[in-house]
Amino acid sequence: MGEDIINMERKKMISKKELEIGTKIEKEEHGYSNIISRKIATDHIKEFPKYYTDKKYGLIAIEKKMKKRKS
């Protein structure tokens, strides 16, 4: 396994990069500790592996689209 993959409980595999991005986003948006932010990001990524970075449906893409609509 590559360095960019983290083995999670129940052998669910998630991207280390996705987790780092998600943890940062959750901490910035909600002000939680790193531990809580990482847990929230992990839960999201387990359900949708590219929850934050999917180019069409990820959180980052959706938020960019919403900001464009506001303008």
mmJSON file of the N, C-alpha and C atoms, coordinates in Angstrom:
{"data_MODEL":{"atom_site":{
"group_PDB":["ATOM","ATOM","ATOM","ATOM","ATOM","ATOM","ATOM","ATOM","ATOM","ATOM","ATOM","ATOM","ATOM","ATOM","ATOM","ATOM","ATOM","ATOM","ATOM","ATOM","ATOM","ATOM","ATOM","ATOM","ATOM","ATOM","ATOM","ATOM","ATOM","ATOM","ATOM","ATOM","ATOM","ATOM","ATOM","ATOM","ATOM","ATOM","ATOM","ATOM","ATOM","ATOM","ATOM","ATOM","ATOM","ATOM","ATOM","ATOM","ATOM","ATOM","ATOM","ATOM","ATOM","ATOM","ATOM","ATOM","ATOM","ATOM","ATOM","ATOM","ATOM","ATOM","ATOM","ATOM","ATOM","ATOM","ATOM","ATOM","ATOM","ATOM","ATOM","ATOM","ATOM","ATOM","ATOM","ATOM","ATOM","ATOM","ATOM","ATOM","ATOM","ATOM","ATOM","ATOM","ATOM","ATOM","ATOM","ATOM","ATOM","ATOM","ATOM","ATOM","ATOM","ATOM","ATOM","ATOM","ATOM","ATOM","ATOM","ATOM","ATOM","ATOM","ATOM","ATOM","ATOM","ATOM","ATOM","ATOM","ATOM","ATOM","ATOM","ATOM","ATOM","ATOM","ATOM","ATOM","ATOM","ATOM","ATOM","ATOM","ATOM","ATOM","ATOM","ATOM","ATOM","ATOM","ATOM","ATOM","ATOM","ATOM","ATOM","ATOM","ATOM","ATOM","ATOM","ATOM","ATOM","ATOM","ATOM","ATOM","ATOM","ATOM","ATOM","ATOM","ATOM","ATOM","ATOM","ATOM","ATOM","ATOM","ATOM","ATOM","ATOM","ATOM","ATOM","ATOM","ATOM","ATOM","ATOM","ATOM","ATOM","ATOM","ATOM","ATOM","ATOM","ATOM","ATOM","ATOM","ATOM","ATOM","ATOM","ATOM","ATOM","ATOM","ATOM","ATOM","ATOM","ATOM","ATOM","ATOM","ATOM","ATOM","ATOM","ATOM","ATOM","ATOM","ATOM","ATOM","ATOM","ATOM","ATOM","ATOM","ATOM","ATOM","ATOM","ATOM","ATOM","ATOM","ATOM","ATOM","ATOM","ATOM","ATOM","ATOM","ATOM","ATOM","ATOM","ATOM","ATOM","ATOM","ATOM","ATOM","ATOM"],
"id":[1,2,3,4,5,6,7,8,9,10,11,12,13,14,15,16,17,18,19,20,21,22,23,24,25,26,27,28,29,30,31,32,33,34,35,36,37,38,39,40,41,42,43,44,45,46,47,48,49,50,51,52,53,54,55,56,57,58,59,60,61,62,63,64,65,66,67,68,69,70,71,72,73,74,75,76,77,78,79,80,81,82,83,84,85,86,87,88,89,90,91,92,93,94,95,96,97,98,99,100,101,102,103,104,105,106,107,108,109,110,111,112,113,114,115,116,117,118,119,120,121,122,123,124,125,126,127,128,129,130,131,132,133,134,135,136,137,138,139,140,141,142,143,144,145,146,147,148,149,150,151,152,153,154,155,156,157,158,159,160,161,162,163,164,165,166,167,168,169,170,171,172,173,174,175,176,177,178,179,180,181,182,183,184,185,186,187,188,189,190,191,192,193,194,195,196,197,198,199,200,201,202,203,204,205,206,207,208,209,210,211,212,213],
"type_symbol":["N","C","C","N","C","C","N","C","C","N","C","C","N","C","C","N","C","C","N","C","C","N","C","C","N","C","C","N","C","C","N","C","C","N","C","C","N","C","C","N","C","C","N","C","C","N","C","C","N","C","C","N","C","C","N","C","C","N","C","C","N","C","C","N","C","C","N","C","C","N","C","C","N","C","C","N","C","C","N","C","C","N","C","C","N","C","C","N","C","C","N","C","C","N","C","C","N","C","C","N","C","C","N","C","C","N","C","C","N","C","C","N","C","C","N","C","C","N","C","C","N","C","C","N","C","C","N","C","C","N","C","C","N","C","C","N","C","C","N","C","C","N","C","C","N","C","C","N","C","C","N","C","C","N","C","C","N","C","C","N","C","C","N","C","C","N","C","C","N","C","C","N","C","C","N","C","C","N","C","C","N","C","C","N","C","C","N","C","C","N","C","C","N","C","C","N","C","C","N","C","C","N","C","C","N","C","C","N","C","C","N","C","C"],
"label_atom_id":["N","CA","C","N","CA","C","N","CA","C","N","CA","C","N","CA","C","N","CA","C","N","CA","C","N","CA","C","N","CA","C","N","CA","C","N","CA","C","N","CA","C","N","CA","C","N","CA","C","N","CA","C","N","CA","C","N","CA","C","N","CA","C","N","CA","C","N","CA","C","N","CA","C","N","CA","C","N","CA","C","N","CA","C","N","CA","C","N","CA","C","N","CA","C","N","CA","C","N","CA","C","N","CA","C","N","CA","C","N","CA","C","N","CA","C","N","CA","C","N","CA","C","N","CA","C","N","CA","C","N","CA","C","N","CA","C","N","CA","C","N","CA","C","N","CA","C","N","CA","C","N","CA","C","N","CA","C","N","CA","C","N","CA","C","N","CA","C","N","CA","C","N","CA","C","N","CA","C","N","CA","C","N","CA","C","N","CA","C","N","CA","C","N","CA","C","N","CA","C","N","CA","C","N","CA","C","N","CA","C","N","CA","C","N","CA","C","N","CA","C","N","CA","C","N","CA","C","N","CA","C","N","CA","C","N","CA","C","N","CA","C","N","CA","C","N","CA","C"],
"label_alt_id":[null,null,null,null,null,null,null,null,null,null,null,null,null,null,null,null,null,null,null,null,null,null,null,null,null,null,null,null,null,null,null,null,null,null,null,null,null,null,null,null,null,null,null,null,null,null,null,null,null,null,null,null,null,null,null,null,null,null,null,null,null,null,null,null,null,null,null,null,null,null,null,null,null,null,null,null,null,null,null,null,null,null,null,null,null,null,null,null,null,null,null,null,null,null,null,null,null,null,null,null,null,null,null,null,null,null,null,null,null,null,null,null,null,null,null,null,null,null,null,null,null,null,null,null,null,null,null,null,null,null,null,null,null,null,null,null,null,null,null,null,null,null,null,null,null,null,null,null,null,null,null,null,null,null,null,null,null,null,null,null,null,null,null,null,null,null,null,null,null,null,null,null,null,null,null,null,null,null,null,null,null,null,null,null,null,null,null,null,null,null,null,null,null,null,null,null,null,null,null,null,null,null,null,null,null,null,null,null,null,null,null,null,null],
"label_comp_id":["MET","MET","MET","GLY","GLY","GLY","GLU","GLU","GLU","ASP","ASP","ASP","ILE","ILE","ILE","ILE","ILE","ILE","ASN","ASN","ASN","MET","MET","MET","GLU","GLU","GLU","ARG","ARG","ARG","LYS","LYS","LYS","LYS","LYS","LYS","MET","MET","MET","ILE","ILE","ILE","SER","SER","SER","LYS","LYS","LYS","LYS","LYS","LYS","GLU","GLU","GLU","LEU","LEU","LEU","GLU","GLU","GLU","ILE","ILE","ILE","GLY","GLY","GLY","THR","THR","THR","LYS","LYS","LYS","ILE","ILE","ILE","GLU","GLU","GLU","LYS","LYS","LYS","GLU","GLU","GLU","GLU","GLU","GLU","HIS","HIS","HIS","GLY","GLY","GLY","TYR","TYR","TYR","SER","SER","SER","ASN","ASN","ASN","ILE","ILE","ILE","ILE","ILE","ILE","SER","SER","SER","ARG","ARG","ARG","LYS","LYS","LYS","ILE","ILE","ILE","ALA","ALA","ALA","THR","THR","THR","ASP","ASP","ASP","HIS","HIS","HIS","ILE","ILE","ILE","LYS","LYS","LYS","GLU","GLU","GLU","PHE","PHE","PHE","PRO","PRO","PRO","LYS","LYS","LYS","TYR","TYR","TYR","TYR","TYR","TYR","THR","THR","THR","ASP","ASP","ASP","LYS","LYS","LYS","LYS","LYS","LYS","TYR","TYR","TYR","GLY","GLY","GLY","LEU","LEU","LEU","ILE","ILE","ILE","ALA","ALA","ALA","ILE","ILE","ILE","GLU","GLU","GLU","LYS","LYS","LYS","LYS","LYS","LYS","MET","MET","MET","LYS","LYS","LYS","LYS","LYS","LYS","ARG","ARG","ARG","LYS","LYS","LYS","SER","SER","SER"],
"label_asym_id":["A","A","A","A","A","A","A","A","A","A","A","A","A","A","A","A","A","A","A","A","A","A","A","A","A","A","A","A","A","A","A","A","A","A","A","A","A","A","A","A","A","A","A","A","A","A","A","A","A","A","A","A","A","A","A","A","A","A","A","A","A","A","A","A","A","A","A","A","A","A","A","A","A","A","A","A","A","A","A","A","A","A","A","A","A","A","A","A","A","A","A","A","A","A","A","A","A","A","A","A","A","A","A","A","A","A","A","A","A","A","A","A","A","A","A","A","A","A","A","A","A","A","A","A","A","A","A","A","A","A","A","A","A","A","A","A","A","A","A","A","A","A","A","A","A","A","A","A","A","A","A","A","A","A","A","A","A","A","A","A","A","A","A","A","A","A","A","A","A","A","A","A","A","A","A","A","A","A","A","A","A","A","A","A","A","A","A","A","A","A","A","A","A","A","A","A","A","A","A","A","A","A","A","A","A","A","A","A","A","A","A","A","A"],
"label_entity_id":["1","1","1","1","1","1","1","1","1","1","1","1","1","1","1","1","1","1","1","1","1","1","1","1","1","1","1","1","1","1","1","1","1","1","1","1","1","1","1","1","1","1","1","1","1","1","1","1","1","1","1","1","1","1","1","1","1","1","1","1","1","1","1","1","1","1","1","1","1","1","1","1","1","1","1","1","1","1","1","1","1","1","1","1","1","1","1","1","1","1","1","1","1","1","1","1","1","1","1","1","1","1","1","1","1","1","1","1","1","1","1","1","1","1","1","1","1","1","1","1","1","1","1","1","1","1","1","1","1","1","1","1","1","1","1","1","1","1","1","1","1","1","1","1","1","1","1","1","1","1","1","1","1","1","1","1","1","1","1","1","1","1","1","1","1","1","1","1","1","1","1","1","1","1","1","1","1","1","1","1","1","1","1","1","1","1","1","1","1","1","1","1","1","1","1","1","1","1","1","1","1","1","1","1","1","1","1","1","1","1","1","1","1"],
"label_seq_id":[1,1,1,2,2,2,3,3,3,4,4,4,5,5,5,6,6,6,7,7,7,8,8,8,9,9,9,10,10,10,11,11,11,12,12,12,13,13,13,14,14,14,15,15,15,16,16,16,17,17,17,18,18,18,19,19,19,20,20,20,21,21,21,22,22,22,23,23,23,24,24,24,25,25,25,26,26,26,27,27,27,28,28,28,29,29,29,30,30,30,31,31,31,32,32,32,33,33,33,34,34,34,35,35,35,36,36,36,37,37,37,38,38,38,39,39,39,40,40,40,41,41,41,42,42,42,43,43,43,44,44,44,45,45,45,46,46,46,47,47,47,48,48,48,49,49,49,50,50,50,51,51,51,52,52,52,53,53,53,54,54,54,55,55,55,56,56,56,57,57,57,58,58,58,59,59,59,60,60,60,61,61,61,62,62,62,63,63,63,64,64,64,65,65,65,66,66,66,67,67,67,68,68,68,69,69,69,70,70,70,71,71,71],
"pdbx_PDB_ins_code":[null,null,null,null,null,null,null,null,null,null,null,null,null,null,null,null,null,null,null,null,null,null,null,null,null,null,null,null,null,null,null,null,null,null,null,null,null,null,null,null,null,null,null,null,null,null,null,null,null,null,null,null,null,null,null,null,null,null,null,null,null,null,null,null,null,null,null,null,null,null,null,null,null,null,null,null,null,null,null,null,null,null,null,null,null,null,null,null,null,null,null,null,null,null,null,null,null,null,null,null,null,null,null,null,null,null,null,null,null,null,null,null,null,null,null,null,null,null,null,null,null,null,null,null,null,null,null,null,null,null,null,null,null,null,null,null,null,null,null,null,null,null,null,null,null,null,null,null,null,null,null,null,null,null,null,null,null,null,null,null,null,null,null,null,null,null,null,null,null,null,null,null,null,null,null,null,null,null,null,null,null,null,null,null,null,null,null,null,null,null,null,null,null,null,null,null,null,null,null,null,null,null,null,null,null,null,null,null,null,null,null,null,null],
"Cartn_x":[0.834,0.0,0.881,0.408,1.159,1.076,1.935,1.981,0.749,0.077,-1.082,-2.376,-2.314,-3.511,-3.41,-4.521,-4.577,-5.557,-5.163,-6.031,-6.913,-8.196,-9.13,-9.828,-10.613,-11.343,-12.189,-12.423,-13.165,-12.503,-11.21,-10.413,-10.872,-11.517,-11.875,-10.609,-10.372,-9.169,-9.559,-8.824,-9.082,-7.761,-7.849,-6.674,-6.178,-4.893,-4.285,-4.449,-4.289,-4.434,-5.87,-6.845,-8.257,-8.53,-7.974,-8.17,-7.535,-6.355,-5.694,-6.52,-7.0,-7.828,-9.11,-9.757,-11.017,-10.861,-9.795,-9.549,-9.366,-8.621,-8.4,-9.715,-10.514,-11.796,-12.724,-12.863,-13.754,-13.29,-11.991,-11.461,-11.741,-11.523,-11.748,-13.225,-14.085,-15.514,-16.198,-15.763,-16.485,-15.683,-14.372,-13.546,-13.305,-13.53,-13.294,-11.804,-11.452,-10.063,-9.659,-8.358,-7.883,-8.456,-8.598,-9.108,-10.555,-11.382,-12.797,-12.929,-12.186,-12.235,-11.825,-10.796,-10.331,-11.397,-12.073,-13.136,-14.284,-14.687,-15.771,-15.361,-14.15,-13.659,-13.607,-13.147,-13.078,-14.464,-15.446,-16.818,-17.338,-17.099,-17.539,-16.855,-15.559,-14.782,-15.151,-15.491,-15.917,-17.18,-18.073,-19.31,-19.095,-18.225,-17.947,-16.455,-15.664,-14.194,-13.605,-14.257,-13.743,-14.684,-15.151,-16.122,-15.687,-14.432,-13.943,-13.421,-12.816,-12.064,-12.664,-13.783,-14.384,-14.628,-14.173,-14.21,-15.623,-16.606,-17.975,-18.868,-18.738,-19.659,-19.021,-17.727,-17.056,-17.398,-17.163,-17.481,-16.805,-15.545,-14.819,-15.467,-15.806,-16.431,-17.81,-18.583,-19.933,-19.866,-18.948,-18.826,-18.391,-17.527,-17.113,-18.325,-19.148,-20.352,-21.303,-21.448,-22.351,-21.855,-20.535,-19.969,-20.196,-20.097,-20.341,-21.783,-22.701,-24.12,-24.412,-23.671,-23.865,-23.431,-22.433,-21.869,-22.787],
"Cartn_y":[-1.181,0.0,1.247,2.27,3.51,4.333,5.303,6.182,7.083,7.26,8.147,7.471,6.236,5.498,5.17,5.375,5.056,3.904,2.872,1.736,2.08,2.145,2.504,1.249,1.391,0.266,-0.397,-1.669,-2.48,-2.486,-2.263,-2.302,-1.299,-0.233,0.847,1.634,1.922,2.637,4.06,5.024,6.409,7.096,8.106,8.856,9.75,9.695,10.552,12.016,12.315,13.695,14.19,13.346,13.721,13.994,13.152,13.325,14.615,14.943,16.192,17.4,17.374,18.476,18.58,17.444,17.429,17.914,17.497,17.921,19.434,19.971,21.419,22.171,21.694,22.342,22.301,21.139,21.018,21.91,21.991,22.839,24.312,24.744,26.145,26.52,25.63,25.957,25.899,24.986,24.769,25.066,25.254,25.575,24.424,23.196,22.027,21.771,20.939,20.513,19.653,19.423,18.565,17.16,16.653,15.293,15.178,16.104,16.077,16.35,17.309,17.627,16.423,15.707,14.511,13.412,13.234,12.228,12.563,13.827,14.248,14.016,14.436,14.244,12.758,11.936,10.494,9.925,10.319,9.833,10.228,11.461,11.909,11.107,10.919,10.241,8.758,8.145,6.75,6.582,7.554,7.488,7.868,8.835,9.322,9.616,8.708,8.813,10.15,10.867,12.17,13.282,13.167,14.105,15.558,15.838,17.214,17.611,16.7,17.073,16.654,15.937,15.567,16.837,16.824,18.043,18.537,17.635,18.045,18.107,17.124,17.015,17.201,17.403,17.564,18.888,18.948,20.143,21.4,21.284,22.45,22.965,22.056,22.454,23.072,22.474,22.978,24.373,24.567,25.882,26.95,26.602,27.549,27.943,26.959,27.231,28.137,27.897,28.723,30.165,30.34,31.692,32.433,31.722,32.333,32.789,32.027,32.406,33.654,33.824,35.006,36.282,36.165,37.348,37.943],
"Cartn_z":[0.0,0.0,0.0,-0.671,-0.761,0.505,0.59,1.75,1.816,0.679,0.624,1.035,1.487,1.887,3.375,4.076,5.495,5.684,6.414,6.686,7.879,7.655,8.71,9.218,10.298,10.856,9.765,9.924,8.948,7.576,7.534,6.316,5.263,5.698,4.778,4.494,3.232,2.847,2.459,2.978,2.59,2.274,1.455,1.039,2.173,2.417,3.442,3.055,1.769,1.295,1.499,1.18,1.365,2.846,3.718,5.155,5.653,5.167,5.571,5.135,3.902,3.39,4.199,4.417,5.166,6.597,7.246,8.622,8.691,7.75,7.711,7.48,6.547,6.241,7.45,8.065,9.228,10.375,10.595,11.671,11.382,10.132,9.765,9.837,9.368,9.312,10.67,11.529,12.782,14.036,13.904,15.054,16.01,15.542,16.396,16.548,17.511,17.68,16.484,16.342,15.254,15.363,16.562,16.764,16.287,16.705,16.309,14.816,14.303,12.868,12.033,12.481,11.762,11.779,12.902,13.016,12.073,12.032,11.138,9.691,9.335,7.969,7.615,8.542,8.31,8.024,8.812,8.6,7.226,6.826,5.498,4.397,4.516,3.484,3.391,4.508,4.481,3.642,3.697,2.923,1.466,1.217,-0.134,-0.215,-0.81,-0.771,-1.228,-2.088,-2.536,-2.065,-0.831,-0.262,-0.416,-0.261,-0.31,-1.684,-2.419,-3.619,-4.956,-4.957,-6.236,-7.058,-8.294,-9.126,-9.428,-9.393,-9.706,-8.464,-7.589,-6.454,-5.082,-5.009,-3.723,-3.058,-1.774,-0.986,-1.525,-1.9,-2.412,-3.697,-4.618,-5.889,-5.658,-4.78,-4.496,-3.874,-2.944,-2.306,-3.31,-4.258,-5.304,-6.156,-6.501,-7.305,-6.551,-5.244,-4.437,-4.363,-4.228,-4.166,-5.479,-6.616,-7.927,-8.038,-7.492,-7.549,-6.739,-5.648,-4.802,-5.502,-6.363,-7.022,-8.05],
"occupancy":[1.0,1.0,1.0,1.0,1.0,1.0,1.0,1.0,1.0,1.0,1.0,1.0,1.0,1.0,1.0,1.0,1.0,1.0,1.0,1.0,1.0,1.0,1.0,1.0,1.0,1.0,1.0,1.0,1.0,1.0,1.0,1.0,1.0,1.0,1.0,1.0,1.0,1.0,1.0,1.0,1.0,1.0,1.0,1.0,1.0,1.0,1.0,1.0,1.0,1.0,1.0,1.0,1.0,1.0,1.0,1.0,1.0,1.0,1.0,1.0,1.0,1.0,1.0,1.0,1.0,1.0,1.0,1.0,1.0,1.0,1.0,1.0,1.0,1.0,1.0,1.0,1.0,1.0,1.0,1.0,1.0,1.0,1.0,1.0,1.0,1.0,1.0,1.0,1.0,1.0,1.0,1.0,1.0,1.0,1.0,1.0,1.0,1.0,1.0,1.0,1.0,1.0,1.0,1.0,1.0,1.0,1.0,1.0,1.0,1.0,1.0,1.0,1.0,1.0,1.0,1.0,1.0,1.0,1.0,1.0,1.0,1.0,1.0,1.0,1.0,1.0,1.0,1.0,1.0,1.0,1.0,1.0,1.0,1.0,1.0,1.0,1.0,1.0,1.0,1.0,1.0,1.0,1.0,1.0,1.0,1.0,1.0,1.0,1.0,1.0,1.0,1.0,1.0,1.0,1.0,1.0,1.0,1.0,1.0,1.0,1.0,1.0,1.0,1.0,1.0,1.0,1.0,1.0,1.0,1.0,1.0,1.0,1.0,1.0,1.0,1.0,1.0,1.0,1.0,1.0,1.0,1.0,1.0,1.0,1.0,1.0,1.0,1.0,1.0,1.0,1.0,1.0,1.0,1.0,1.0,1.0,1.0,1.0,1.0,1.0,1.0,1.0,1.0,1.0,1.0,1.0,1.0,1.0,1.0,1.0,1.0,1.0,1.0],
"B_iso_or_equiv":[0.0,0.0,0.0,0.0,0.0,0.0,0.0,0.0,0.0,0.0,0.0,0.0,0.0,0.0,0.0,0.0,0.0,0.0,0.0,0.0,0.0,0.0,0.0,0.0,0.0,0.0,0.0,0.0,0.0,0.0,0.0,0.0,0.0,0.0,0.0,0.0,0.0,0.0,0.0,0.0,0.0,0.0,0.0,0.0,0.0,0.0,0.0,0.0,0.0,0.0,0.0,0.0,0.0,0.0,0.0,0.0,0.0,0.0,0.0,0.0,0.0,0.0,0.0,0.0,0.0,0.0,0.0,0.0,0.0,0.0,0.0,0.0,0.0,0.0,0.0,0.0,0.0,0.0,0.0,0.0,0.0,0.0,0.0,0.0,0.0,0.0,0.0,0.0,0.0,0.0,0.0,0.0,0.0,0.0,0.0,0.0,0.0,0.0,0.0,0.0,0.0,0.0,0.0,0.0,0.0,0.0,0.0,0.0,0.0,0.0,0.0,0.0,0.0,0.0,0.0,0.0,0.0,0.0,0.0,0.0,0.0,0.0,0.0,0.0,0.0,0.0,0.0,0.0,0.0,0.0,0.0,0.0,0.0,0.0,0.0,0.0,0.0,0.0,0.0,0.0,0.0,0.0,0.0,0.0,0.0,0.0,0.0,0.0,0.0,0.0,0.0,0.0,0.0,0.0,0.0,0.0,0.0,0.0,0.0,0.0,0.0,0.0,0.0,0.0,0.0,0.0,0.0,0.0,0.0,0.0,0.0,0.0,0.0,0.0,0.0,0.0,0.0,0.0,0.0,0.0,0.0,0.0,0.0,0.0,0.0,0.0,0.0,0.0,0.0,0.0,0.0,0.0,0.0,0.0,0.0,0.0,0.0,0.0,0.0,0.0,0.0,0.0,0.0,0.0,0.0,0.0,0.0,0.0,0.0,0.0,0.0,0.0,0.0],
"pdbx_formal_charge":[null,null,null,null,null,null,null,null,null,null,null,null,null,null,null,null,null,null,null,null,null,null,null,null,null,null,null,null,null,null,null,null,null,null,null,null,null,null,null,null,null,null,null,null,null,null,null,null,null,null,null,null,null,null,null,null,null,null,null,null,null,null,null,null,null,null,null,null,null,null,null,null,null,null,null,null,null,null,null,null,null,null,null,null,null,null,null,null,null,null,null,null,null,null,null,null,null,null,null,null,null,null,null,null,null,null,null,null,null,null,null,null,null,null,null,null,null,null,null,null,null,null,null,null,null,null,null,null,null,null,null,null,null,null,null,null,null,null,null,null,null,null,null,null,null,null,null,null,null,null,null,null,null,null,null,null,null,null,null,null,null,null,null,null,null,null,null,null,null,null,null,null,null,null,null,null,null,null,null,null,null,null,null,null,null,null,null,null,null,null,null,null,null,null,null,null,null,null,null,null,null,null,null,null,null,null,null,null,null,null,null,null,null],
"auth_seq_id":[1,1,1,2,2,2,3,3,3,4,4,4,5,5,5,6,6,6,7,7,7,8,8,8,9,9,9,10,10,10,11,11,11,12,12,12,13,13,13,14,14,14,15,15,15,16,16,16,17,17,17,18,18,18,19,19,19,20,20,20,21,21,21,22,22,22,23,23,23,24,24,24,25,25,25,26,26,26,27,27,27,28,28,28,29,29,29,30,30,30,31,31,31,32,32,32,33,33,33,34,34,34,35,35,35,36,36,36,37,37,37,38,38,38,39,39,39,40,40,40,41,41,41,42,42,42,43,43,43,44,44,44,45,45,45,46,46,46,47,47,47,48,48,48,49,49,49,50,50,50,51,51,51,52,52,52,53,53,53,54,54,54,55,55,55,56,56,56,57,57,57,58,58,58,59,59,59,60,60,60,61,61,61,62,62,62,63,63,63,64,64,64,65,65,65,66,66,66,67,67,67,68,68,68,69,69,69,70,70,70,71,71,71],
"auth_comp_id":["MET","MET","MET","GLY","GLY","GLY","GLU","GLU","GLU","ASP","ASP","ASP","ILE","ILE","ILE","ILE","ILE","ILE","ASN","ASN","ASN","MET","MET","MET","GLU","GLU","GLU","ARG","ARG","ARG","LYS","LYS","LYS","LYS","LYS","LYS","MET","MET","MET","ILE","ILE","ILE","SER","SER","SER","LYS","LYS","LYS","LYS","LYS","LYS","GLU","GLU","GLU","LEU","LEU","LEU","GLU","GLU","GLU","ILE","ILE","ILE","GLY","GLY","GLY","THR","THR","THR","LYS","LYS","LYS","ILE","ILE","ILE","GLU","GLU","GLU","LYS","LYS","LYS","GLU","GLU","GLU","GLU","GLU","GLU","HIS","HIS","HIS","GLY","GLY","GLY","TYR","TYR","TYR","SER","SER","SER","ASN","ASN","ASN","ILE","ILE","ILE","ILE","ILE","ILE","SER","SER","SER","ARG","ARG","ARG","LYS","LYS","LYS","ILE","ILE","ILE","ALA","ALA","ALA","THR","THR","THR","ASP","ASP","ASP","HIS","HIS","HIS","ILE","ILE","ILE","LYS","LYS","LYS","GLU","GLU","GLU","PHE","PHE","PHE","PRO","PRO","PRO","LYS","LYS","LYS","TYR","TYR","TYR","TYR","TYR","TYR","THR","THR","THR","ASP","ASP","ASP","LYS","LYS","LYS","LYS","LYS","LYS","TYR","TYR","TYR","GLY","GLY","GLY","LEU","LEU","LEU","ILE","ILE","ILE","ALA","ALA","ALA","ILE","ILE","ILE","GLU","GLU","GLU","LYS","LYS","LYS","LYS","LYS","LYS","MET","MET","MET","LYS","LYS","LYS","LYS","LYS","LYS","ARG","ARG","ARG","LYS","LYS","LYS","SER","SER","SER"],
"auth_asym_id":["A","A","A","A","A","A","A","A","A","A","A","A","A","A","A","A","A","A","A","A","A","A","A","A","A","A","A","A","A","A","A","A","A","A","A","A","A","A","A","A","A","A","A","A","A","A","A","A","A","A","A","A","A","A","A","A","A","A","A","A","A","A","A","A","A","A","A","A","A","A","A","A","A","A","A","A","A","A","A","A","A","A","A","A","A","A","A","A","A","A","A","A","A","A","A","A","A","A","A","A","A","A","A","A","A","A","A","A","A","A","A","A","A","A","A","A","A","A","A","A","A","A","A","A","A","A","A","A","A","A","A","A","A","A","A","A","A","A","A","A","A","A","A","A","A","A","A","A","A","A","A","A","A","A","A","A","A","A","A","A","A","A","A","A","A","A","A","A","A","A","A","A","A","A","A","A","A","A","A","A","A","A","A","A","A","A","A","A","A","A","A","A","A","A","A","A","A","A","A","A","A","A","A","A","A","A","A","A","A","A","A","A","A"],
"auth_atom_id":["N","CA","C","N","CA","C","N","CA","C","N","CA","C","N","CA","C","N","CA","C","N","CA","C","N","CA","C","N","CA","C","N","CA","C","N","CA","C","N","CA","C","N","CA","C","N","CA","C","N","CA","C","N","CA","C","N","CA","C","N","CA","C","N","CA","C","N","CA","C","N","CA","C","N","CA","C","N","CA","C","N","CA","C","N","CA","C","N","CA","C","N","CA","C","N","CA","C","N","CA","C","N","CA","C","N","CA","C","N","CA","C","N","CA","C","N","CA","C","N","CA","C","N","CA","C","N","CA","C","N","CA","C","N","CA","C","N","CA","C","N","CA","C","N","CA","C","N","CA","C","N","CA","C","N","CA","C","N","CA","C","N","CA","C","N","CA","C","N","CA","C","N","CA","C","N","CA","C","N","CA","C","N","CA","C","N","CA","C","N","CA","C","N","CA","C","N","CA","C","N","CA","C","N","CA","C","N","CA","C","N","CA","C","N","CA","C","N","CA","C","N","CA","C","N","CA","C","N","CA","C","N","CA","C","N","CA","C","N","CA","C","N","CA","C","N","CA","C"],
"pdbx_PDB_model_num":[1,1,1,1,1,1,1,1,1,1,1,1,1,1,1,1,1,1,1,1,1,1,1,1,1,1,1,1,1,1,1,1,1,1,1,1,1,1,1,1,1,1,1,1,1,1,1,1,1,1,1,1,1,1,1,1,1,1,1,1,1,1,1,1,1,1,1,1,1,1,1,1,1,1,1,1,1,1,1,1,1,1,1,1,1,1,1,1,1,1,1,1,1,1,1,1,1,1,1,1,1,1,1,1,1,1,1,1,1,1,1,1,1,1,1,1,1,1,1,1,1,1,1,1,1,1,1,1,1,1,1,1,1,1,1,1,1,1,1,1,1,1,1,1,1,1,1,1,1,1,1,1,1,1,1,1,1,1,1,1,1,1,1,1,1,1,1,1,1,1,1,1,1,1,1,1,1,1,1,1,1,1,1,1,1,1,1,1,1,1,1,1,1,1,1,1,1,1,1,1,1,1,1,1,1,1,1,1,1,1,1,1,1]
}}}
